[in-house]
């Protein structure tokens, strides 16, 4: 136990060092964990269960700079268990950096397994985190998954549905392109099936796509689409 505490303190010192960048931290961590029995498991434990979110986030961020690591594939399932969005964000970015589009596929498998086992009151939050994480991954492969979630909601507009729609639309702004805009315009319209929150998320998503595609404004994007 004492040895484990000493080792964890060594890892944490590296994570918190203000004078080294992420690549340098990753190199140091890789060296340290090879020198200690179960070093890799102890590093993973920091990401999964350290009591301070700052440490979990830092360790998760370093993961994206580690070489030849299989840890992202092992830890992607932990994203949807994490309560702090900053840690989810860091772990998502590291996983997609290391895994590419496989991160989307793996996350989908994890979600499908989990949604069928959790109790009903927990399903809504799980869907929110899943939709949020698909946005963090910023992969085009996530778009059909998000649009399928919208179809599943259909015309339901209870509070949970509104919250989930808003999150899905926000994430579509992170992964969508010109082909996504027509759908987003539909949700930005003022009618009985939209709320201020839904419309705001749709507008934000269109703005994000316009910016990512290097249009000077949302209107320029819409004009370009209309000319096609």
JORA-V106964 format. One record per backbone hydrogen bond with DSSP energy under -0.5 kcal/mol. NH is the residue of the N-H (numbers start at 1). CO is the residue of the C=O. If there is no record, write none. Layout:
nh=NH co=CO
nh=NH co=CO
//
This chain:
nh=5 co=1
nh=6 co=2
nh=7 co=3
nh=8 co=4
nh=9 co=5
nh=10 co=6
nh=11 co=7
nh=12 co=8
nh=13 co=9
nh=14 co=10
nh=15 co=11
nh=16 co=12
nh=17 co=13
nh=17 co=14
nh=20 co=17
nh=25 co=21
nh=26 co=22
nh=27 co=23
nh=28 co=24
nh=29 co=25
nh=30 co=26
nh=31 co=27
nh=32 co=28
nh=33 co=29
nh=34 co=30
nh=35 co=31
nh=35 co=32
nh=39 co=33
nh=39 co=36
nh=42 co=38
nh=43 co=39
nh=44 co=40
nh=45 co=41
nh=46 co=42
nh=47 co=43
nh=48 co=44
nh=49 co=45
nh=50 co=45
nh=50 co=46
nh=53 co=51
nh=55 co=52
nh=56 co=52
nh=57 co=53
nh=58 co=54
nh=59 co=55
nh=60 co=56
nh=61 co=57
nh=62 co=58
nh=63 co=59
nh=64 co=60
nh=64 co=61
nh=65 co=62
nh=66 co=63
nh=74 co=70
nh=75 co=71
nh=76 co=72
nh=78 co=75
nh=79 co=76
nh=81 co=78
nh=82 co=78
nh=82 co=79
nh=85 co=83
nh=87 co=84
nh=88 co=84
nh=89 co=85
nh=90 co=86
nh=91 co=87
nh=92 co=88
nh=93 co=89
nh=94 co=90
nh=95 co=91
nh=96 co=92
nh=97 co=93
nh=98 co=94
nh=99 co=95
nh=100 co=96
nh=102 co=99
nh=103 co=100
nh=104 co=101
nh=105 co=101
nh=106 co=102
nh=107 co=103
nh=108 co=104
nh=109 co=105
nh=110 co=106
nh=111 co=107
nh=112 co=108
nh=113 co=109
nh=114 co=110
nh=115 co=111
nh=116 co=112
nh=117 co=114
nh=118 co=114
nh=122 co=119
nh=123 co=119
nh=123 co=120
nh=124 co=120
nh=126 co=122
nh=127 co=123
nh=128 co=124
nh=129 co=125
nh=130 co=126
nh=131 co=127
nh=132 co=128
nh=133 co=129
nh=134 co=130
nh=135 co=131
nh=136 co=132
nh=137 co=133
nh=138 co=134
nh=138 co=135
nh=139 co=134
nh=142 co=139
nh=143 co=140
nh=146 co=142
nh=147 co=143
nh=148 co=144
nh=149 co=145
nh=150 co=146
nh=151 co=147
nh=152 co=148
nh=153 co=149
nh=154 co=150
nh=156 co=153
nh=162 co=158
nh=163 co=159
nh=164 co=160
nh=165 co=161
nh=166 co=162
nh=167 co=163
nh=168 co=164
nh=169 co=165
nh=170 co=166
nh=171 co=167
nh=172 co=168
nh=173 co=169
nh=174 co=171
nh=175 co=171
nh=176 co=172
nh=180 co=177
nh=181 co=177
nh=181 co=178
nh=182 co=178
nh=184 co=180
nh=185 co=181
nh=186 co=182
nh=187 co=183
nh=188 co=184
nh=189 co=185
nh=189 co=186
nh=191 co=189
nh=194 co=191
nh=199 co=195
nh=200 co=196
nh=201 co=197
nh=202 co=198
nh=203 co=199
nh=204 co=200
nh=205 co=201
nh=206 co=202
nh=207 co=203
nh=208 co=204
nh=209 co=205
nh=210 co=206
nh=211 co=207
nh=212 co=208
nh=213 co=209
nh=214 co=211
nh=215 co=210
nh=221 co=217
nh=222 co=218
nh=223 co=219
nh=224 co=220
nh=225 co=221
nh=226 co=222
nh=227 co=223
nh=228 co=224
nh=228 co=225
//
